[in-house]
Amino acid sequence: MRPADPQPSRRAFLGTAGAVVAVGGVAGCDAHATQASPATSPRDTAAAAAAAAAAATTAADTPVPPTGRYQAGITTPQPAQPNLLAVVADLDDRTAPGPLLAELGRTILALTAGTEPRLLGLAPGDLTITIGIGPRVVRKAPGAQAAGAALPGTTDLPQFSREQIAPQARGGDLLIQLCASDALVLPVAAAALLDQAGARVTERWRQSARRGPNTPVGPGRTAPRNLLGFLDGIVGPATTAEQQGDLWLAGPAPVAGGTIAVVRRMELDLPRFAALSVPQQEAVFGRSRDSGVPLSGGTIATNPDLGAKTPDGRYLIPADAHARRAHANVVGVGLMQRRSYSIDDPRPGLLFISFQNDLHTFTATLTHMDDSDALLPFTTTTASATFLMLPGFDQRHPLGSTLFG
């Protein structure tokens, strides 16, 4: 382990979502769950493997209710499905958002129920579809006009350092997030939704992504391993109280039950990171690569002890470690709910999606990391946007109706 200097070093910033995401979650792999003990017979091992496969199949086949106070695909299901497709689009200036969103909601009900002909006979399984609208659309809502500019979701993301973003990949009016265990379902479901929208929307960009096996990190929480070899997404609002405080919007009424999403696509410099020794890699993150335990000790679920030092006065968690620079208490903000996925196209990297009830939570964290975060030099952000994820809906209360009536 490389302890950091007592004073933080100056680094160029991590592409906006980078630091918050790539390291954010650290978890430990339970090797005992997948390895047979010496006393275990091959028959027992085969039976255990079959049982695990059957459980995974059952989860993949279990529908996730699309209706309720909150949209699915943010905290449900848990753990998150292994495949994601994000589609970012613009609305035609003449399009009325209310009717469009209501139509998309009805199509979501049919797709997740398996009754939509455009699903082409595929079983939806645990498909979730989550819809968000960009600041330009939120500002058009009657609710936004009544509440003024303070309505959550009306603010665009600022530009950050370490960005190489084409105009087409910055911002957007509509986010369609699709997640499922069956990767084949996602582009088919997306095609159905875009067909329903027709000429009213124009696609900007899309990104397919995937998660590795989920590792338990605490009650009701799991984390996958990212392309840098570290577990990702351990820290977040896990309890109902934390979710109410940091994730869900309590008001104003038109947005209650929604949340604010930040979507960032980042390239990762894998060869340069792999050239570091394991202790150097762990110093970048502030956690053990294998177990996810903070370098200050404890368990994977232990809050990093940022004051812990070696006998000669050096921090156990380096001053520029991501676990320190992105720590919510250090920044002075709330927690983020992350649903991050790894990508290999157009280049290896990360699709970072965070949910929080205050955009300042994200922007303040990124600004703090911009000052000095050891993870920054390994990331370049190539797409960026923020969206108001709409409150939940059902058959009687169409998607978007709280904002657009």
N, C-alpha and C positions, 0 to 999 in steps of 0.2 A: 504494500500500500504506500502511495506517495502522499504524505501529509502536505497540506498546503501551507503557504506562508501565513503568518498571522494577519497580514493585510491582503485583501482581495487583489488579484492581478487584473489589469485592464485587458479586456478582450473585445473583439467585434461581436456584435449581437447574434443570437441564434434566430434563424428565420422564424418569424412570429410564432408559430406554434411549436417550434422545435423543442425548446427546452421544456416547455410545459408538458410536452407529450412523451418524448422519447424516453425520458427517464421517469416520468411521473410515477409510474407504478413499479414497485419492486416487489417481487414475490418469490417464494421458494418452491423449487420442485420437490415433490415428495417421491423420491426414487423408490421408496418401499412400496408405493402403490402399484408400480409396474414391474417389479422384480420379484421373482419367487425366492423364498428363503431356501436354504439347503435342504430343509426337511420337506419341502413342497414337491409333490410328484408331478411329472409331466401332465398327467391327467387333470390334476387340480389346476395347474397353470392354464391349460387349454380351456377348462371350464370357466376360470376367472376371466380370461380374455373374451370368451363368448358372451359372458354376462355383461362385461363392459361394452362390447359392441352392440348388444341388444338394448342396453340402456341408452346409448347414443342414438341408435335408430329410433327408439321411442320418442326421445326429445325432439329429434328432427321432424317427426311426424305429428307432433302435438301442435295444434293451431294456437296462435297467440291472439287473444281477442283484440280487434282493432279499435274498439269503442271504449269510452270511459272518460273520466275527467282529464286524463293525460293521453297523448298519442303514444302508441306502442313504438318500440325501437329506440327509446331513450334510456329508461331503466329496465324495461322488459324486452325480451326475456333475459333472465340471468342464469347462466352466463350468456353473453351475446353470441349470435350465430357466427359461424366461421367465414361467411362471405358477405361482401357489401358492394353495392353499386351506387355511386352518387352521381346524379345528373343535375347540372346547373343550367338554367335557361332564363330567357328574358320574356316578358309579356309585351305584346303589341300595345302601343299607346292607346288604341281604341278599345282595348279589352276591358270589360268590367270584371274586376277580380272576384267579386262575390259569386256570380253564377259559375265561373270557371272552377273555383275551389269546391263548390258544392258538387259539381259533376265529378271532379277528381275523387272526392270523398265517397261518392256512390260507387265509383269504379273500384276503389280500394276495398269496399265491403264485398263486392263481387269477386275480386281477385283473391282475397284471403279466404273467402268461403269456397273457392273452386268452382263457382258458377259462371264466371266470365268466359264467354266463348273465345275471346282473344288470348286466353291462357293456353289455348291449343291442347287441351287435355292434360296438361302437366298438373301434378298434385302440388298445391301451394305449401304444404307442410307447415313450417313455422315462419313463413313469410311475414315480414313486417314492412310497412311503407309509412314513412314519416315525412310530412310536408312542412316546409318553411317558406316564408316570403321575405324578400329583401327590403332594405330601408325605403327605396323609392316607392314600393307598393304599400308599405305600412303608412307612409305619409299621405297616401291617397284615401285612407280609410276614414269614414265619418267619425269613428272613435278617436283617431289620431287628431283630427281637426278639433274635436271637442276638448281633448286633453292637452293639446299643444305639443310643442317639440319634445316635452319631457316623456312622452309615451315610449316605453321600452320598444326597441326595434327600429327606431327612426334614424339611428346614428350609424354612419359607415365606419368601417375599419380604417385607421390611418395607415400610412406606409411605414414599414419598418426596415431596418438594415438587413443585409444578406437576402435580398429579394431579387429574383430575375423573373418577373411576371409580365407576360404579354397582356395587352389591353383586354383581349378576349377572356383571359383567365382571372381578371380582377372584378369582384362584385358580381351582381346578378339579382334577378327578380324572384326566382323560384328555385327551391332546392327540393329534389325528390331523393330521399335516402331509402334504399331498398336493402334489406338484410334477409338472409335465409341460410339454412344448412345446405340446400341444393343450389349450387351456383348457376345451374341451367335456368332456373326459374327467373332470375333477376332481369336479364335483358328482355325476356318475353313480357314480363310484367311492366317493365319500363316502356316497351313499345306500345303496350295497350294504353298506358296513361298518356303518352305523347300523342297517340292517335286520337284519344278522346279530346285532348286540348286542340289538336289540329293547328291551323295557321295562327291561332292566338298566342302561341309560344314559339320561340326560336332557341334551339339548344346552343349553349355556349361551349361547354366541355363536360366530359364525363370521366369517371375513374372507377375501375374495378379494383377491389382490394380483398385481402384475406387475413385472417387471424390464425396463429398457431394454436396448439392445444391449450386449453384454459387450465391455469394452476390456481388452486385455492389460496387466498391470501388473508382470509378472515371470514367471519359469519356473513354469508350472502354475497361475498365478493370473490372474483377471480381475476387473473391477469394473464395475457398471452406474452410470449417472448417476441421481441422485435428483431429487426435485421441486424442490430448491433449486438445481439446476444443477451440483452437484458430484459427482464420482465417489465411490462409496461402497463401502467394504469392502476397501481395499488392504492394510491391516495385519491380520495374523492368522498362525496357526501353519501355515506353508507346507511345511516339511520334515517328514520322518518323525519326527525327533528332537523338533521343536517340538510336533508333534501328540501324541506320547507324553508330553511334559512338561506340556502345557497343555490338551489337548483330551480325550483318552480317559482314563477311569477305569482304573487298574491294579488296584484292589481296594477293598474286600474282594471275595472271590470272587463273591458273588451279583450284583455290579454291574460286574465287570470287563468291559471292552469297551463300556460305556455312556458317557454323558456327561450333563452338567446343562444344560438349556435354560432360557433366560429369554425370554419372549414379551411384547412390549410393543406396543400400538397407540398411535400418537401423531398428533395433529393438528399441522400446520405452518401458521404464519401467513405464507402466501406473499405477500400484498400488502405487508406490512410489510418483509419481507426484500427483495422486489423494489425497494422504494423506496430501498434503500441503493445507493451507487455500487459498481462492481465492486471497487475497492480496499477498500472497507469490508466487502463480502461476503467477500473473501479474508482480511481480518484476522480475521473471525469464525472461519473454518475454520483459518487458518494455512497455507493452500495456494493455489496458483493455480487459478482456476476452470476455465480451459481445459485446462491440462496436468496438473493434480494434483501438480505439483512443489512441495515445501515452500518456503515463503517464504525459508528460509535457503539455498536453492539446491540444485543437484544434478539428479537425475532423479526420476521418479515413485517409483522403488524406493529412493531415498536416505532413510535414517533422518533425521528432522528434527534439525538442529543447534540445540538449544534454548539454547545459550550464545552463538550468533552475534548480534552487535550492530552497529548503525550506528556511524559515526565519532563521533557525539555521545552514544553509550552507550545507545541504545534497542534493545530486542530486535527482531530481524528477524521472529521469530514472537512476536506480542504475548503478554503475560503471561496474558491471559484467552482466548487462542485455543483452540479445541477440540483442535487437534493437540497442544497442550501439556498442557491440563488432563486429557485422557484418555489420555495417553501411559503405557504400561505401566511403563516404568522410573521415571517420576515418581511414579506411584501406588504402585509396589512390588509389582506383581502380575504374573500371567502374561498370555498373549495370549488373545483370544477369536476363535473362528471365527464369522463372521457370515453369515447368509443373509437379508439384508434386502430387502424389496420395497416398492414404492410403492403407495399406495391413493388412490382418489378418492371412496370411499363408506365411512362416512357423510359424511366430509369429507376434503379432500386431506391426505395425510400419509404415514405410514410404518408398515409392520409390521416391527418390529425383532425378529429372532430371533438370539440369540447362544448358542453352545455353548462350555462350558468345564468343566474337571474339578473346579472349586472355585467354589461360589457366591460366595465371598468376592471372587473376581476381579471379578465384576460389582458387588456391593454396595459394595466399597471404591472402585471407579472412580466410581460414581455419587455416593458421599459426597464424594469429592474434587472432582468437578465441581460439586457443590452449593455449594461454597465460592465458586467464581467460574468461570463458563464462558460465553463470549459467545454461545453457541448457545442457551442455556436459554430466553431470553425468546421465542423463536420456536416453542416446542414446548409441547404439553399432552398428557399421557398419559391415555388413556381406557380402557385395558384392560391388565391385568398379571397374569402367572402364572409359575410355575417348575415344571419337570417333570424327572424322571429319564428320560432317553431310554434305553430298554432296550438291553441288549447284543444283538448280532446273533443270528439264528436260522436254522434250516434245517428240512428235512422230519423229521429225527430229533430235533432239539432245538427244541421249540416256543417261540414267542415268550413271554417271561416266565418260562420254566421255571427259570432260575437263581435267581429270587427266590421263586417260588411252587410249585416242584416239579411 
